[in-house]
Amino acid sequence: MTVPGKEAELLTRVVSGDRDAFDAVMRNHEDRVFSVCLRILGDREKALDATQETFLTVFRKAGQFQGRSAVGTWIYRIAVNTCYDQLRRAKRRPSESLPEHVDPSDPSAEEAIESAALRPEIEAALAELPPDFRNAVVLSDLEGLSLPEAAEILGVPIGTVKSRVFRGRRLLAKQLGNQIDQ
């Protein structure tokens, strides 16, 4: 991972058309962006699409980064918004994913999926949470972001994130019964 000031410098180089700088920014954040997208959307193909769309947005809007937050926080905010957009579009017109055999396997994607994988019962319970609670739990508990970082990414006050995490955890505990590891 690069130093925060270096990342802002990389974005400046991206604006001037430096593809190597963009590749460096993407390498630094792609695994975590994919993990966030996978946990919010709950589907590998949709998460891959959202990850790709996130980095297209980062590339297009690199000049709009104002430095009021860390580059990573800015990118994860874009990822969360991209997932929200996908969820809204999916509500309007449901679609079926292509069968797995249509898409050639990508070994590095498989590694990212394995590292992002949760037990199936937890994944199912997480998918049942209201989106606001799920996103707060994903960012704070699964991605390990601090409450201030999660609040900045979600665009809500820290107290709201605390409340959503607390309520999300309670709903998860209720859905999982005594299956929660202490």
Secondary structure, DSSP 8 states (H G I E B T S, - for coil): ---HHHHHHHHHHHHTT-HHHHHHHHHHHHHHHHHHHHHHH--HHHHHHHHHHHHHHHHHHGGG--SSS-HHHHHHHHHHHHHHHHHHHHHHS------GGGS---HHHHHHHHHH---HHHHHHHHHS-HHHHHHHIIIIIS---HHHHHHHHTS-HHHHHHHHHHHHHHHHHHHGGGS--
